[in-house]
């Protein structure tokens, strides 16, 4: 019998990352291509990128589709039933059988790779959202509906508040803050006179990228950035407590809480969030901090679904 393989796919707006590993184990081979989130880059481009990158990866590895035991796709922006139908159509065009593929929203994937229901998964990265999971019951969701109208407490939300104040200062109306100079260094801006034009050209991801700098200042005790970070905590706590109420968990039932995203890499932000969450949710909570990326989570779940237990 020929060797069988597992495929893990992180389908995002800026990149599509593949992990390929033999079912029997061994090294994971990784490949990165262009984005395949249709809401970010359009359906036709995403459709072409996903199919071409999958087939190119198989060609490089010398695989036929029949050699693949199973493929797990973690898809950012797959938030509605319509999104799922779109991606099922795209993945179906690759030529794999339905029994060879499983598709997940990236938040759901992170939870299932790290824990078992009941529990919640909180995403705190460029965007934010929260999902609640109960065995045999629907998944509940709050937040994550885009930077303009939702994503409270996210990296973009944090950075936007500070950069907006910084713009006001550069325009001549506002208070000078120590963190502003660190932000100019982070974005390689020569002086405050160049800030407005540089900020005006940024997209959501680039704006969100400086949240790391802001949280480092907050961790060091800076009062202004700490106030912004604490406001972000309130937004994230609101998502989590809203979902625990909607899911109607019995108060004594232990819950697994999976935390994923760049914000939780800051130890101060993580511990402050966790301390406040345990005060607001009466259930016993078990914390799982996900440090793996989406493709690594997808490979872990692919092994569980399609292979022998590691």
KOLLORO-249927 format. One record per residue (C-alpha): residue in three letters; y, z, x. Coordinates in Angstrom, 3 decimals, decimal comma. Layout:
<rs>
R  rest        py        pz        px
R   ala         Y         Z         X
...
</rs>
This chain:
<rs>
R  rest        py        pz        px
R   unk     0,000     0,000     0,000
R   unk     3,446    -0,939     1,346
R   unk     6,013     1,719     2,212
R   unk     8,241     2,855    -0,655
R   unk    11,916     3,802    -0,353
R   unk    14,571     5,888    -2,081
R   unk    18,128     4,642    -2,544
R   unk    21,174     6,869    -3,094
R   unk    24,484     5,316    -4,111
R   unk    27,990     6,810    -4,161
R   unk    29,970     4,329    -6,273
R   unk    33,673     5,135    -5,929
R   unk    37,014     3,425    -6,253
R   unk    37,680     2,933    -2,540
R   unk    34,129     2,652    -1,209
R   unk    30,477     2,310    -2,142
R   unk    28,190     4,286     0,162
R   unk    24,428     3,777     0,339
R   unk    21,723     5,991     1,729
R   unk    18,240     4,500     2,300
R   unk    15,229     6,605     3,230
R   unk    11,486     6,145     3,224
R   unk     9,782     8,026     0,415
R   unk     7,592     9,773     2,981
R   unk    10,694    11,149     4,692
R   unk    12,600    10,469     7,879
R   unk    16,113     9,401     8,770
R   unk    18,612     8,310     6,118
R   unk    20,268     4,989     6,949
R   unk    23,827     4,740     5,607
R   unk    25,955     1,727     4,711
R   unk    29,522     1,536     3,410
R   unk    31,103    -1,317     1,438
R   unk    34,117    -1,858    -0,813
R   unk    34,732     0,058    -4,022
R   unk    32,783    -0,375    -7,260
R   unk    34,699     1,755    -9,776
R   unk    35,729    -0,781   -12,408
R   unk    38,568     1,382   -13,715
R   unk    40,124     1,427   -10,253
R   unk    39,620    -2,169    -9,101
R   unk    38,740    -4,134   -12,251
R   unk    35,430    -5,090   -13,791
R   unk    34,825    -8,430   -12,077
R   unk    35,525    -7,119    -8,584
R   unk    33,496    -3,949    -9,132
R   unk    30,608    -5,947   -10,618
R   unk    30,525    -8,312    -7,647
R   unk    30,932    -5,561    -5,051
R   unk    28,113    -3,434    -6,464
R   unk    25,567    -6,233    -6,748
R   unk    26,427    -7,854    -3,413
R   unk    26,449    -4,552    -1,527
R   unk    23,103    -3,461    -2,996
R   unk    21,411    -6,741    -2,123
R   unk    23,044    -6,835     1,319
R   unk    21,778    -3,319     2,037
R   unk    18,247    -4,299     1,017
R   unk    18,460    -7,422     3,182
R   unk    19,601    -5,414     6,210
R   unk    16,744    -2,939     5,692
R   unk    14,226    -5,727     5,061
R   unk    13,419    -4,428     1,556
R   unk    12,400    -6,189    -1,633
R   unk    13,305    -4,622    -4,973
R   unk     9,621    -3,792    -5,529
R   unk     9,736    -1,625    -2,386
R   unk    12,194     0,768    -4,057
R   unk    10,583     3,761    -5,720
R   unk    13,842     4,927    -7,258
R   unk    17,614     4,644    -6,973
R   unk    20,144     7,292    -8,047
R   unk    23,763     6,273    -8,618
R   unk    26,580     8,826    -8,543
R   unk    29,564     7,133   -10,150
R   unk    33,127     8,449   -10,083
R   unk    35,060     7,585   -13,211
R   unk    31,923     7,233   -15,346
R   unk    33,332     9,543   -17,979
R   unk    32,596     8,081   -21,414
R   unk    29,649     6,463   -23,230
R   unk    31,435     3,132   -22,819
R   unk    31,691     3,691   -19,045
R   unk    27,956     4,390   -18,929
R   unk    27,169     1,178   -20,839
R   unk    29,325    -0,807   -18,408
R   unk    27,571     0,604   -15,353
R   unk    24,127     0,231   -16,902
R   unk    24,902    -3,461   -17,337
R   unk    26,137    -3,747   -13,749
R   unk    23,126    -1,938   -12,303
R   unk    20,757    -3,890   -14,549
R   unk    22,058    -7,141   -13,051
R   unk    20,755    -6,057    -9,643
R   unk    17,212    -6,630   -10,901
R   unk    15,737    -3,133   -10,748
R   unk    13,618    -1,910   -13,651
R   unk    15,019     0,824   -15,897
R   unk    12,342     3,165   -14,549
R   unk    13,672     2,680   -11,014
R   unk    17,263     3,765   -11,641
R   unk    19,183     6,829   -12,847
R   unk    22,965     6,940   -13,298
R   unk    25,146    10,050   -13,238
R   unk    28,785    10,973   -13,389
R   unk    29,620    12,482    -9,974
R   unk    30,244    15,928   -11,478
R   unk    26,894    15,954   -13,276
R   unk    25,177    14,749   -10,116
R   unk    26,667    17,581    -8,052
R   unk    25,459    20,172   -10,557
R   unk    21,929    18,822   -10,897
R   unk    21,542    18,470    -7,131
R   unk    22,556    22,098    -6,534
R   unk    21,455    24,147    -9,556
R   unk    19,793    24,217   -12,952
R   unk    21,261    24,773   -16,405
R   unk    22,803    26,856   -17,795
R   unk    26,029    26,699   -15,865
R   unk    29,178    24,790   -15,064
R   unk    30,364    22,405   -12,373
R   unk    33,980    22,506   -11,269
R   unk    35,420    19,555    -9,347
R   unk    38,543    20,298    -7,324
R   unk    39,438    17,266    -5,241
R   unk    41,944    14,437    -5,644
R   unk    41,328    14,942    -9,373
R   unk    39,806    17,819   -11,292
R   unk    37,344    18,251   -14,116
R   unk    34,723    20,670   -15,339
R   unk    31,373    20,236   -17,072
R   unk    29,166    22,803   -18,801
R   unk    25,385    22,425   -18,919
R   unk    22,815    24,024   -21,211
R   unk    19,084    23,215   -21,322
R   unk    18,334    20,777   -24,132
R   unk    21,935    20,710   -25,382
R   unk    24,838    18,281   -24,972
R   unk    26,999    18,395   -21,866
R   unk    30,530    19,614   -22,535
R   unk    33,468    18,359   -20,506
R   unk    37,120    19,289   -19,992
R   unk    39,754    17,627   -17,816
R   unk    39,423    14,699   -15,484
R   unk    41,194    12,190   -17,693
R   unk    43,462    10,815   -14,984
R   unk    46,342    11,934   -12,802
R   unk    49,097    11,042   -15,264
R   unk    47,873    13,062   -18,238
R   unk    45,189    15,431   -16,943
R   unk    43,631    16,680   -13,663
R   unk    45,430    20,045   -13,724
R   unk    45,000    22,085   -10,558
R   unk    43,757    19,106    -8,552
R   unk    44,805    18,035    -5,072
R   unk    47,134    15,476    -6,625
R   unk    48,556    18,079    -8,996
R   unk    49,266    20,474    -6,114
R   unk    50,759    17,816    -3,841
R   unk    52,863    16,272    -6,596
R   unk    54,595    19,582    -7,295
R   unk    55,507    20,093    -3,642
R   unk    56,468    16,479    -2,904
R   unk    58,638    16,379    -6,008
R   unk    60,540    19,437    -4,753
R   unk    60,729    17,890    -1,295
R   unk    62,221    14,702    -2,719
R   unk    64,847    16,753    -4,557
R   unk    65,752    18,480    -1,282
R   unk    66,035    15,123     0,503
R   unk    68,259    13,871    -2,312
R   unk    70,579    16,830    -1,712
R   unk    69,464    19,085    -4,563
R   unk    66,892    21,674    -3,613
R   unk    65,770    24,331    -1,179
R   unk    64,510    23,599     2,311
R   unk    60,947    24,844     2,818
R   unk    58,996    25,250     6,096
R   unk    56,089    23,220     4,699
R   unk    58,308    20,138     4,374
R   unk    58,353    19,612     8,135
R   unk    54,579    19,888     8,298
R   unk    54,315    17,275     5,546
R   unk    56,558    14,858     7,475
R   unk    54,298    15,295    10,497
R   unk    51,183    14,829     8,348
R   unk    52,461    11,511     6,988
R   unk    54,014    10,517    10,351
R   unk    57,508    10,326     8,850
R   unk    60,180    10,395    11,552
R   unk    62,921    12,248     9,649
R   unk    63,989    13,388     6,206
R   unk    66,082    10,235     5,742
R   unk    62,839     8,225     5,577
R   unk    61,026    10,483     3,109
R   unk    62,100     8,894    -0,182
R   unk    61,007     5,352     0,659
R   unk    57,714     6,558     2,132
R   unk    56,838     8,752    -0,857
R   unk    57,763     6,036    -3,348
R   unk    55,123     3,733    -1,822
R   unk    52,252     6,239    -2,026
R   unk    49,327     6,031    -4,445
R   unk    47,477     8,939    -6,042
R   unk    44,954     9,344    -3,227
R   unk    47,568     9,370    -0,493
R   unk    49,716    11,888    -2,336
R   unk    46,703    14,144    -2,875
R   unk    45,720    13,993     0,797
R   unk    48,476    16,426     1,823
R   unk    47,130    19,174    -0,460
R   unk    45,167    20,365     2,580
R   unk    48,412    21,068     4,451
R   unk    49,895    22,874     1,457
R   unk    46,845    25,118     1,081
R   unk    46,863    25,923     4,794
R   unk    50,428    27,208     4,393
R   unk    49,396    29,196     1,330
R   unk    46,474    30,710     3,228
R   unk    48,889    31,747     6,007
R   unk    50,969    33,653     3,446
R   unk    53,837    31,247     2,726
R   unk    55,277    32,449    -0,600
R   unk    56,309    29,045    -1,973
R   unk    53,026    27,210    -1,379
R   unk    51,056    30,275    -2,459
R   unk    52,873    30,172    -5,806
R   unk    51,882    26,509    -6,224
R   unk    48,263    27,255    -5,300
R   unk    48,094    30,178    -7,720
R   unk    49,389    27,900   -10,495
R   unk    46,570    25,488    -9,613
R   unk    44,074    28,331    -9,942
R   unk    45,350    28,978   -13,463
R   unk    44,755    25,331   -14,401
R   unk    41,195    25,375   -13,046
R   unk    40,382    28,732   -14,640
R   unk    41,565    27,327   -17,962
R   unk    39,101    24,432   -17,695
R   unk    36,202    26,744   -16,842
R   unk    36,893    29,358   -19,520
R   unk    37,452    26,685   -22,161
R   unk    34,014    25,241   -21,495
R   unk    32,172    28,551   -21,370
R   unk    33,578    29,259   -24,837
R   unk    32,620    25,820   -26,138
R   unk    29,101    26,090   -24,741
R   unk    28,691    29,479   -26,483
R   unk    26,625    31,043   -23,733
R   unk    25,254    34,481   -24,650
R   unk    27,431    36,997   -22,752
R   unk    24,486    38,400   -20,791
R   unk    23,122    34,985   -19,743
R   unk    23,480    34,304   -15,980
R   unk    25,351    31,093   -15,213
R   unk    25,191    28,870   -12,153
R   unk    28,648    27,747   -11,035
R   unk    28,718    24,681    -8,796
R   unk    31,979    24,097    -6,920
R   unk    32,656    20,757    -5,292
R   unk    35,678    18,965    -3,879
R   unk    38,102    19,189    -0,991
R   unk    40,164    22,094    -2,397
R   unk    37,219    24,467    -2,064
R   unk    37,015    23,750     1,666
R   unk    40,002    26,062     2,028
R   unk    38,475    29,537     2,206
R   unk    41,482    31,349     0,757
R   unk    41,735    28,980    -2,192
R   unk    37,978    29,271    -2,795
R   unk    37,887    33,066    -2,738
R   unk    40,973    33,427    -4,924
R   unk    39,519    31,007    -7,453
R   unk    36,184    32,817    -7,508
R   unk    37,744    36,249    -7,849
R   unk    39,806    35,131   -10,837
R   unk    36,887    33,324   -12,464
R   unk    34,644    36,400   -12,333
R   unk    37,391    38,383   -14,054
R   unk    37,723    35,820   -16,845
R   unk    34,060    35,013   -17,543
R   unk    31,886    37,913   -18,677
R   unk    28,542    36,276   -17,797
R   unk    26,895    37,054   -14,451
R   unk    27,878    34,170   -12,158
R   unk    25,956    32,634    -9,244
R   unk    28,089    30,518    -6,912
R   unk    26,914    27,263    -5,346
R   unk    29,372    25,590    -2,962
R   unk    28,531    21,912    -2,543
R   unk    29,448    20,630     0,904
R   unk    27,377    17,432     0,776
R   unk    28,984    14,167    -0,280
R   unk    27,926    12,236    -3,373
R   unk    25,415     9,994    -1,611
R   unk    23,686    13,038    -0,067
R   unk    23,503    14,702    -3,486
R   unk    22,124    11,467    -4,912
R   unk    19,419    11,335    -2,238
R   unk    18,435    14,927    -2,943
R   unk    18,102    14,140    -6,629
R   unk    16,285    10,848    -5,947
R   unk    13,672    12,791    -4,001
R   unk    13,272    15,184    -6,902
R   unk    13,020    12,431    -9,525
R   unk    11,041     9,769    -7,704
R   unk     9,319    11,382    -4,756
R   unk     7,372    14,371    -3,605
R   unk     9,196    17,688    -3,328
R   unk    10,637    18,195     0,131
</rs>
